[in-house]
Every structure is written in C-alpha cells, then in structure tokens.
Amino acid sequence: MARNVSTRRKLLTTAAAWTIGILIFFPILWTFLTSFKTEAQAIASPPAFLFFDWTVQNYFEVQSRSDYFKHFMNSVVISFGSTLLGLMIAVPSAWAMAFAPTKRTKDVLMWMLSTKMMPPVGVLVPLYLMFRNTGLLDTRVGLVLVLMLINLPIIIWMLYTYFKEIPGEILEAARMDGASLAKEIIYVLTPMAIPGIASTFLLNIILAWNEAFWTLNLSAARAAPLTAFIASYSSPEGLFYAKLSAASTMAIAPILILGWFSQKQLVRGLTFGAVK
C-alpha cells in the first residue's frame, strides 16, 4: 500500500514537473518557430505550428539592418564586467558579514535586500543626469557600474549564505599558521566556496544579460546591448513579429547555451550546503 502511494506521488510529481517545464519552454519554442516564418505567416490566424514555408530570410534581414555582433560584444562586456566587478566587492563583504559579524550585520543585509524593492524608474532621472554630466551615458563603463550596483545585493546575499556553511575553524587555523587576511580569502576561503561562487557568477551573468530597463534608458548606439537590439524591432510602423522573433532568438541563444552547459554547476552551487 505504501509502495503504491509512493509510486503515485512520484508519477504526479514527474507529471507536474514536465507540465511546468513545457509551459515555461513553450514561449521560447514559439519564438524560435516564428523566426522562420514570413511576416504574413507570423500573424496568420489560426497560427501554423510546424506546417508553413520555412525561411531564414528574417535572420539575414536582421543582420543587414543591425550589427548583431556589435550588440553581442556589448552584452558580453557589460554582463561579464559587471559580474566580475561585483564579485570583487562582494567576496570580502560577504566574508566580513559571515565571519566577523556585528550586531548590525543582519540589519545591513536586510537594507541591501530592500533596495531591490525600489522601482528603478524612481531613480532614473537623477542617475541619467549624473551619467550625462560625467560622460558615462551610452558607455560600456557606465552600464557595467549600473548593473553591478543593482545586482550587488543579490551577489552579497548569495555569497554570505555559502560562506556561512564553511566552518570558521578552518579560517582560524589558517590565521594561526600566519596567513594574512588577503591570503585567507584568496587561498583558503575562495577554493572552498568555488561551487557557490560559480553559481553566483552564472546567475548574475544571466541577470545582467537580460536586464532591459537600464540598458534601454542609459544607452543609445555605442554601448547598446542585445536588449536594445531586440527593442529596435518595435517601431511606430508596428511590430515585425517574424523579424522580432529572429532578433530575440539571436539574443537569447548565447545565454541559453551557456545555461545548458553550466546547469550542473549552477544546480550544484544553488544546493551548496543544503545537505550536511
């Protein structure tokens, strides 16, 4: 009886997981299929799922109209740059909060997390003026700084959680052996927290890659990433659904491939310390 209940529970769990997975993946699949349709087929009713005249013309037109590789390189530099800079700041910060806490540490953590609840539009105007006056508007450096700052609370929170799972006695032993603070962080703490750091790195790459609000408002031509590349296919003349789908597919393909090949590391890092 117990075995039958357990089997039914596993079947229900598996069915629910597959259903959720299909629902999440379907928009991506539909975007991919639409990118191979003509504009007339893209807005046809009822829509064609597989049986239509497949064409790759949208991809050629997208590349001829916009410099995809320029936007791609901007996205790479901005997402990786902001994440690496965030890690350089977050690792010592999370170390201090995890291994040298004060009575205000939890308050500081909650305050950092609360900043993520603020509507970005509330600080857009002053930030825009600051960037314009300092020459950071429409630059990679400016977007790196902005994305680093908006994701920094998440980076610190994740690293703080991982560091708390590392026994403090190991760091004390390194200190007694004469390790300086820098060597303690670089040679002792960091190697032990590689799974957590790697998952934090990957997650924030995804967050920075997908960020649209700040990249659309603080960039124009020189530093515009792939989010601006997609937005350029929404015009006063209307939406070009097939070309928009092609641009979206080209924009999300690199991060999907990265996520696919790093999924084991990402899951391992997200479950780091969950099982003792």
C-alpha positions as CSV (number, residue, x, y, z in Angstrom):
1,M,0.0,0.0,0.0
2,A,2.8,2.4,1.0
3,R,4.7,1.5,-2.2
4,N,1.6,2.3,-4.3
5,V,1.2,5.7,-2.6
6,S,4.9,6.4,-3.2
7,T,4.7,5.4,-6.8
8,R,1.6,7.6,-7.4
9,R,3.3,10.5,-5.7
10,K,6.4,10.1,-7.9
11,L,4.2,9.9,-11.0
12,L,2.3,13.1,-10.0
13,T,5.5,14.9,-9.2
14,T,7.0,13.9,-12.6
15,A,3.9,14.9,-14.5
16,A,3.7,18.3,-12.7
17,A,7.4,18.9,-13.4
18,W,7.0,18.1,-17.1
19,T,3.9,20.3,-17.3
20,I,5.6,23.3,-15.7
21,G,8.7,22.7,-17.9
22,I,6.7,22.6,-21.1
23,L,4.7,25.7,-20.1
24,I,8.0,27.6,-19.4
25,F,9.7,26.4,-22.6
26,F,6.8,26.8,-25.0
27,P,7.2,30.6,-25.5
28,I,10.8,30.1,-26.4
29,L,9.9,27.3,-28.8
30,W,7.1,29.5,-30.4
31,T,9.6,32.4,-30.8
32,F,12.1,30.1,-32.4
33,L,9.5,28.8,-34.9
34,T,8.1,32.2,-35.6
35,S,11.5,33.4,-36.6
36,F,11.4,31.1,-39.6
37,K,8.0,32.4,-40.9
38,T,7.2,35.2,-43.2
39,E,5.6,38.3,-41.7
40,A,2.2,37.2,-43.1
41,Q,2.5,33.7,-41.6
42,A,3.6,35.2,-38.3
43,I,0.3,37.0,-37.8
44,A,-1.9,34.4,-39.5
45,S,-5.0,33.1,-37.7
46,P,-5.2,30.3,-36.8
47,P,-1.4,30.1,-36.4
48,A,0.7,27.4,-38.1
49,F,2.8,25.4,-35.7
50,L,5.1,23.3,-38.0
51,F,3.5,23.3,-41.4
52,F,4.5,26.6,-43.0
53,D,7.0,27.8,-45.6
54,W,10.3,27.8,-43.6
55,T,12.7,30.6,-44.4
56,V,15.9,32.1,-43.0
57,Q,15.4,35.4,-44.7
58,N,14.5,37.1,-41.3
59,Y,17.9,36.3,-39.9
60,F,19.7,37.9,-43.0
61,E,17.5,41.0,-42.8
62,V,18.1,41.4,-39.1
63,Q,21.8,41.2,-39.5
64,S,21.8,43.6,-42.5
65,R,19.7,46.1,-40.6
66,S,21.6,45.9,-37.3
67,D,25.1,45.0,-36.4
68,Y,24.3,41.9,-34.3
69,F,28.0,41.2,-33.3
70,K,28.5,44.7,-32.0
71,H,25.4,44.3,-29.7
72,F,26.6,40.9,-28.8
73,M,30.0,42.1,-27.7
74,N,28.4,44.9,-25.7
75,S,26.3,42.3,-23.9
76,V,29.3,40.1,-23.2
77,V,31.5,43.0,-21.9
78,I,28.7,44.5,-19.8
79,S,27.4,41.3,-18.2
80,F,30.8,39.7,-17.5
81,G,32.3,43.0,-16.5
82,S,29.6,43.9,-14.0
83,T,29.6,40.4,-12.6
84,L,33.4,40.2,-12.1
85,L,33.4,43.7,-10.5
86,G,30.5,42.7,-8.3
87,L,32.4,39.6,-7.1
88,M,35.5,41.6,-6.3
89,I,33.4,43.8,-4.0
90,A,31.1,41.1,-2.7
91,V,33.6,38.4,-1.7
92,P,35.3,40.5,1.0
93,S,32.0,42.0,2.0
94,A,30.3,38.6,2.4
95,W,33.4,37.3,4.3
96,A,33.2,40.2,6.8
97,M,29.4,39.6,7.4
98,A,29.8,35.8,7.7
99,F,33.0,35.5,9.8
100,A,33.2,38.9,11.6
101,P,29.5,39.9,12.1
102,T,28.4,42.7,14.3
103,K,25.0,43.3,15.9
104,R,24.1,45.4,12.8
105,T,25.0,42.8,10.2
106,K,21.5,41.4,9.7
107,D,20.1,44.9,9.5
108,V,22.7,45.8,6.8
109,L,21.8,42.6,4.9
110,M,18.1,43.4,5.1
111,W,18.7,47.0,4.0
112,M,20.7,45.8,0.9
113,L,17.9,43.4,0.0
114,S,15.3,46.2,0.5
115,T,17.0,48.3,-2.2
116,K,15.8,45.7,-4.8
117,M,12.2,46.6,-3.9
118,M,12.7,50.2,-5.1
119,P,11.1,50.9,-8.5
120,P,14.1,51.6,-10.9
121,V,12.1,54.5,-12.5
122,G,12.3,56.3,-9.2
123,V,16.0,57.0,-9.6
124,L,16.2,57.1,-13.4
125,V,16.2,60.9,-13.8
126,P,18.9,61.7,-11.3
127,L,21.1,58.8,-12.5
128,Y,20.6,59.8,-16.1
129,L,21.7,63.4,-15.3
130,M,24.7,62.1,-13.3
131,F,25.7,59.9,-16.3
132,R,25.2,62.8,-18.8
133,N,27.3,65.2,-16.7
134,T,30.2,62.7,-16.1
135,G,30.3,61.4,-19.7
136,L,29.2,57.8,-18.8
137,L,26.0,58.0,-20.8
138,D,25.9,55.4,-23.6
139,T,29.2,53.8,-22.5
140,R,30.1,50.3,-21.5
141,V,31.7,51.5,-18.3
142,G,28.5,53.3,-17.2
143,L,26.4,50.2,-17.8
144,V,28.9,47.9,-16.1
145,L,28.7,50.2,-13.0
146,V,24.9,50.3,-13.0
147,L,24.3,46.6,-13.4
148,M,27.0,45.8,-10.8
149,L,25.3,48.1,-8.3
150,I,21.7,46.8,-8.9
151,N,22.9,43.1,-8.7
152,L,25.4,43.6,-5.8
153,P,22.8,42.9,-3.1
154,I,22.0,39.5,-4.7
155,I,25.7,38.7,-5.1
156,I,26.4,39.5,-1.4
157,W,23.4,37.7,-0.1
158,M,24.2,34.5,-2.1
159,L,27.9,34.5,-1.1
160,Y,27.0,35.3,2.5
161,T,24.8,32.2,2.5
162,Y,27.5,30.0,1.1
163,F,30.2,31.3,3.4
164,K,28.1,30.7,6.5
165,E,28.3,27.0,5.6
166,I,32.1,26.9,5.8
167,P,33.5,26.1,9.3
168,G,35.1,29.2,10.8
169,E,37.7,26.9,12.5
170,I,39.4,26.4,9.1
171,L,40.0,30.1,8.7
172,E,41.2,30.4,12.2
173,A,43.7,27.6,11.6
174,A,45.0,29.4,8.5
175,R,45.3,32.6,10.6
176,M,47.3,30.8,13.2
177,D,49.6,29.5,10.5
178,G,50.4,33.1,9.6
179,A,48.0,33.7,6.7
180,S,47.2,37.3,6.1
181,L,43.6,38.4,5.5
182,A,44.1,38.6,1.7
183,K,45.7,35.1,1.7
184,E,42.9,33.7,3.9
185,I,40.3,34.9,1.4
186,I,42.2,34.0,-1.8
187,Y,43.8,30.7,-0.8
188,V,41.5,29.3,1.8
189,L,38.0,30.7,1.6
190,T,37.6,31.0,-2.2
191,P,38.7,27.5,-3.2
192,M,36.3,26.0,-0.6
193,A,33.4,28.2,-1.9
194,I,34.0,27.6,-5.6
195,P,30.6,25.9,-6.2
196,G,28.8,28.8,-4.5
197,I,30.9,31.5,-6.3
198,A,30.4,29.8,-9.6
199,S,26.6,29.6,-9.3
200,T,26.6,33.3,-8.2
201,F,28.7,34.2,-11.2
202,L,26.4,32.3,-13.6
203,L,23.2,33.6,-12.1
204,N,24.3,37.2,-12.2
205,I,25.6,36.8,-15.8
206,I,22.0,35.8,-16.7
207,L,20.5,38.7,-14.7
208,A,22.9,41.2,-16.4
209,W,22.3,39.7,-19.8
210,N,18.6,40.0,-19.5
211,E,18.5,43.5,-18.0
212,A,16.4,45.8,-20.2
213,F,15.3,48.8,-18.2
214,W,18.7,50.4,-17.6
215,T,20.3,49.3,-20.8
216,L,17.5,50.8,-22.9
217,N,17.5,54.1,-20.9
218,L,21.2,54.6,-20.5
219,S,22.5,53.5,-23.9
220,A,21.7,54.6,-27.5
221,A,24.1,53.4,-30.1
222,R,27.7,52.8,-28.9
223,A,27.1,50.7,-25.8
224,A,23.6,49.2,-26.7
225,P,23.5,45.5,-25.8
226,L,21.2,42.8,-27.2
227,T,18.2,44.0,-25.2
228,A,18.3,47.2,-27.3
229,F,18.9,45.1,-30.4
230,I,15.5,43.4,-29.7
231,A,13.7,46.6,-28.9
232,S,14.7,48.2,-32.2
233,Y,12.2,46.0,-33.9
234,S,9.3,47.7,-32.2
235,S,8.7,50.8,-34.3
236,P,5.9,53.4,-34.9
237,E,5.0,51.4,-38.1
238,G,4.2,48.4,-35.9
239,L,5.7,45.2,-34.8
240,F,7.5,43.0,-37.2
241,Y,6.8,39.7,-35.5
242,A,8.9,37.4,-37.6
243,K,12.0,39.7,-37.5
244,L,11.4,40.4,-33.8
245,S,11.4,36.7,-33.2
246,A,14.6,36.2,-35.2
247,A,16.2,39.1,-33.2
248,S,15.0,37.6,-29.9
249,T,16.3,34.1,-30.9
250,M,19.7,35.5,-31.7
251,A,19.8,37.4,-28.4
252,I,18.8,34.6,-26.1
253,A,20.6,31.8,-27.9
254,P,24.1,32.5,-26.3
255,I,22.7,32.7,-22.7
256,L,20.6,29.6,-23.3
257,I,23.6,27.7,-24.5
258,L,25.7,28.9,-21.5
259,G,22.9,27.9,-19.1
260,W,22.6,24.5,-20.8
261,F,26.3,23.6,-20.5
262,S,26.6,25.0,-16.9
263,Q,23.4,23.7,-15.5
264,K,25.2,21.1,-13.3
265,Q,27.5,23.6,-11.9
266,L,24.6,26.0,-11.3
267,V,22.4,23.4,-9.5
268,R,25.4,22.3,-7.5
269,G,26.1,25.8,-6.4
270,L,22.5,26.6,-5.6
271,T,22.3,23.5,-3.4
272,F,25.7,24.1,-1.8
273,G,25.5,23.5,1.9
274,A,21.8,22.4,1.7
275,V,22.7,18.8,2.8
276,K,25.0,18.3,5.7
